[in-house]
Amino acid sequence: MILAYISHADCKLHEMGAHHVEVPERLHAISDRMIAAGIEMLVHHYDAPRATREQLLRVHDADYVETVFSSAPKAPDVLAWLDGDTAMCSGTLEAALRAAGAAVYAVELVMGDKHHAAFCAVRPPGHHAERHAAMGFCFFNNVAVGAAHALAELGMERVAIIDFDVHHGNGTEDIFAGDERVLFCSSFQHPFYPGSGANSTAPNVINIPLPARTDGAAFRAALEERWLPRLEAFEPQLVMISAGFDGHIEDDMANFHLREMDYGWITKELHDLAARHAGGRIVSCLEGGYSLSALGRSVSTHIDELIGHG
């Protein structure tokens, strides 16, 4: 089946300095690998729209949204730092609006049955953005904006958000903790940035802190024990993924030992979950992944499983 692939040229305009790891080349690495792997012909490309303020305000405070808008530099050679590692350039606001808008559009496409699955190839990422704060390279919480749209506008009552980035999805938890309409599952290296998640108590949050050097076997065993039974019992009407690939063994931003096959495995599990409970409807949003070769290979594997080739 054809997968919806949502991106925008504006997502490549966001820059945070010469030595920052979150670079436009990440999107090039993904598209290049898709062509090399022969799956480019199996996706339909869409331009991401801008998220509206109304859509952003479902998950972010009004004062914070205004801060992001008002902090955007006008000059091309200026950076405005909202957090110690999160800066805006003159192209950032457009990129961030497109990234959040992609998640909304992806939800509309799959819930309208135009596609069974969608992948949002966007940057900046989103899962560290809290209700009132930017952090960890993130400005707006893309997957949260998409999930909130599904709940508010499309009549969804149960949305699962699964985050397998190597860093805890603190922003998504901050936004949805205690909301029984959302089951949030996050696996991550601990102790590690951002230092949260190990002691969460919200009943709708299933965090799996894992030690450094966690390999594929340990990763799979933990998810099979902790996530999959709860997801099955939740019976989500829509499955959404915060897809971070920085746990790959070649990615030196962290210290997990995962490989493409491990991302393929969890994607297939989630694809099958969506087939059983959500009419196959699944939306994935790019988060981390900074080794360009490993990112391209991992995303290509992920997309292949979203299409349903497993």
Residue pairs with C-beta under 8 A, 6 or more apart in sequence:
1 115
1 116
1 117
1 307
1 308
2 42
2 43
2 44
2 115
2 307
3 42
3 43
3 44
3 115
3 116
3 117
3 118
3 119
3 303
3 306
3 307
4 43
4 44
4 46
4 106
4 109
4 110
4 114
4 115
4 117
4 118
4 119
5 43
5 44
5 45
5 46
5 118
5 119
5 121
5 303
6 45
6 46
6 47
6 48
6 102
6 105
6 106
6 109
6 118
6 119
6 120
6 121
6 122
7 27
7 45
7 46
7 47
7 48
7 102
7 120
7 121
7 122
8 47
8 48
8 95
8 98
8 102
8 122
10 91
10 94
10 95
10 98
11 24
11 27
11 48
11 95
11 98
11 99
11 121
11 122
11 123
12 24
12 27
12 95
12 123
13 24
13 89
13 90
13 91
13 92
13 94
13 95
14 24
14 89
14 91
14 92
14 95
14 96
14 123
14 124
15 23
15 24
15 89
15 91
15 92
16 22
16 79
16 85
16 86
16 87
16 89
16 137
17 79
17 87
20 85
20 87
21 253
21 290
22 123
22 124
22 125
22 137
22 290
24 123
25 292
26 123
26 286
26 289
26 290
26 292
26 295
27 121
27 123
29 292
29 293
29 295
29 296
30 121
30 286
30 295
30 296
30 299
30 300
31 40
31 121
32 296
33 296
33 297
33 299
33 300
34 40
34 43
34 296
34 299
34 300
34 303
36 300
37 300
37 304
39 300
39 303
39 304
39 307
42 307
43 119
43 303
43 307
44 115
46 105
46 109
48 98
48 99
48 101
48 102
48 105
48 120
48 122
49 98
49 101
49 102
49 104
49 105
50 94
50 97
50 98
50 101
51 97
51 98
51 100
51 101
51 103
51 104
51 140
51 145
52 101
53 65
55 100
55 101
55 104
55 145
55 148
55 149
56 65
56 100
56 140
56 145
57 65
58 145
58 148
58 149
58 152
59 131
59 140
59 141
59 144
59 145
59 148
59 175
60 129
60 131
60 132
60 140
60 141
61 131
61 132
63 132
64 131
64 132
64 133
64 134
67 82
68 82
68 88
68 93
68 96
68 134
68 139
68 140
69 93
71 80
71 82
71 88
72 80
72 88
72 90
72 92
72 93
73 79
73 80
73 88
73 89
73 90
74 90
75 90
76 89
76 90
78 89
78 90
79 87
79 88
79 89
80 87
80 88
80 89
81 87
81 88
82 88
82 134
82 139
83 133
83 134
83 135
83 136
85 135
85 136
85 137
86 134
86 135
86 136
86 137
86 138
86 139
88 139
92 124
92 139
95 122
95 123
95 124
96 124
96 139
96 140
97 140
98 122
99 120
99 122
99 123
99 124
99 125
99 126
99 140
99 142
99 285
100 126
100 140
100 141
100 142
100 145
100 146
102 120
102 122
102 142
102 285
103 120
103 122
103 126
103 142
103 143
103 145
103 146
103 147
103 149
103 240
103 283
103 285
104 145
104 146
104 149
106 118
106 119
106 120
106 146
106 283
106 285
107 118
107 146
107 147
107 149
107 150
107 154
107 238
107 240
107 283
108 149
108 154
109 115
109 118
110 116
110 117
110 118
110 238
110 281
110 282
110 283
111 150
111 154
111 156
111 238
111 281
113 279
116 279
116 280
116 281
116 282
116 308
117 271
117 274
117 280
117 281
117 282
117 283
117 284
117 306
117 307
117 308
118 282
118 283
118 284
119 243
119 284
119 285
119 286
119 299
119 302
119 303
119 306
120 142
120 283
120 284
120 285
120 286
121 286
121 299
122 142
122 285
122 286
123 286
124 137
124 138
124 139
125 136
125 137
125 138
125 142
125 244
125 285
125 286
125 287
125 288
126 138
126 139
126 140
126 141
126 142
126 143
126 144
126 145
126 171
126 242
126 285
126 287
127 136
127 138
127 141
127 142
127 143
127 163
127 165
127 167
127 169
127 170
127 171
127 172
127 242
127 244
127 287
128 135
128 136
128 137
128 138
128 167
128 169
128 170
128 171
128 194
129 135
129 136
129 138
129 139
129 140
129 141
129 144
129 171
130 141
130 170
130 171
130 174
130 175
131 171
131 174
131 175
135 170
135 171
135 194
136 167
136 170
136 171
136 193
136 194
137 288
138 171
141 171
141 172
141 175
142 285
143 161
143 163
143 172
143 240
143 241
143 242
143 283
143 285
144 161
144 171
144 172
144 175
144 176
146 240
146 283
146 285
147 159
147 161
147 176
147 182
147 238
147 240
148 175
150 156
150 159
150 238
151 157
151 159
151 181
151 182
156 181
156 237
156 238
157 181
157 237
158 181
158 182
158 183
158 234
158 235
158 236
158 237
158 238
159 181
159 182
159 183
159 236
159 237
159 238
159 240
160 182
160 183
160 184
160 185
160 231
160 234
160 236
160 238
160 239
160 240
160 273
161 169
161 172
161 176
161 182
161 183
161 184
161 185
161 240
161 241
161 242
162 185
162 227
162 231
162 239
162 240
162 241
162 242
162 266
162 270
163 169
163 172
163 184
163 185
163 186
163 187
163 188
163 241
163 242
163 244
163 287
164 186
164 187
164 241
164 242
164 243
164 244
164 247
164 263
164 266
165 186
165 188
165 242
165 243
165 244
165 245
165 246
165 247
165 287
165 288
166 188
166 189
166 192
166 244
166 246
166 247
166 251
166 253
166 254
166 256
166 288
167 188
167 189
167 192
167 193
167 194
167 244
167 246
167 254
167 288
168 186
168 188
168 190
168 192
168 194
168 196
168 197
168 207
168 209
169 184
169 186
169 188
169 197
169 242
169 287
170 194
170 196
170 197
172 184
172 186
172 242
173 184
173 186
173 196
173 197
173 200
173 202
173 205
173 207
176 182
176 184
176 204
176 205
177 184
177 200
177 202
177 204
177 205
178 202
178 203
178 204
179 204
180 203
180 204
182 204
183 204
183 206
183 230
183 231
183 234
183 236
184 204
184 205
184 206
185 205
185 206
185 207
185 208
185 226
185 227
185 230
185 231
186 197
186 205
186 206
186 207
186 208
186 242
187 207
187 208
187 210
187 219
187 222
187 223
187 227
188 197
188 207
188 208
188 209
188 210
189 209
189 210
189 211
189 212
189 214
189 247
189 254
189 255
189 256
190 197
190 198
190 209
190 210
190 211
191 198
192 212
192 254
197 207
197 209
198 207
198 209
200 207
206 226
206 227
206 230
208 222
208 223
208 226
208 227
210 218
210 219
210 222
210 256
212 254
212 255
212 256
213 255
213 256
213 257
214 247
214 256
214 257
214 258
215 256
215 257
215 258
216 257
216 258
216 259
216 261
216 262
216 265
219 247
219 256
219 258
219 262
220 262
220 265
220 266
223 266
223 269
228 269
228 273
231 273
232 273
232 276
232 277
235 277
236 273
236 274
236 277
236 278
237 277
237 278
237 281
238 274
238 278
238 281
238 282
238 283
239 270
239 273
239 274
239 278
239 281
239 282
239 283
240 282
240 283
240 284
240 285
241 267
241 270
241 282
241 283
241 284
241 285
242 285
242 287
243 263
243 284
243 285
243 286
243 287
243 299
243 302
244 286
244 287
244 288
244 289
245 251
245 263
245 287
245 288
245 289
245 294
245 295
245 298
245 299
245 302
246 253
246 254
246 256
246 287
246 288
246 289
246 290
247 254
247 256
247 258
248 256
248 258
248 259
248 260
248 263
248 289
248 291
248 294
248 295
248 298
249 256
249 257
249 258
249 259
249 294
250 291
250 293
250 294
251 289
251 290
251 291
251 294
251 295
252 290
252 291
253 288
253 290
260 294
260 297
260 298
260 300
260 301
261 301
263 298
263 301
263 302
264 301
264 302
264 304
264 305
264 310
267 284
267 301
267 302
267 305
267 306
267 310
268 305
268 310
270 282
271 280
271 282
271 305
271 306
271 308
271 310
274 280
274 281
274 282
282 306
284 302
284 306
286 299
289 295
289 298
289 299
304 310
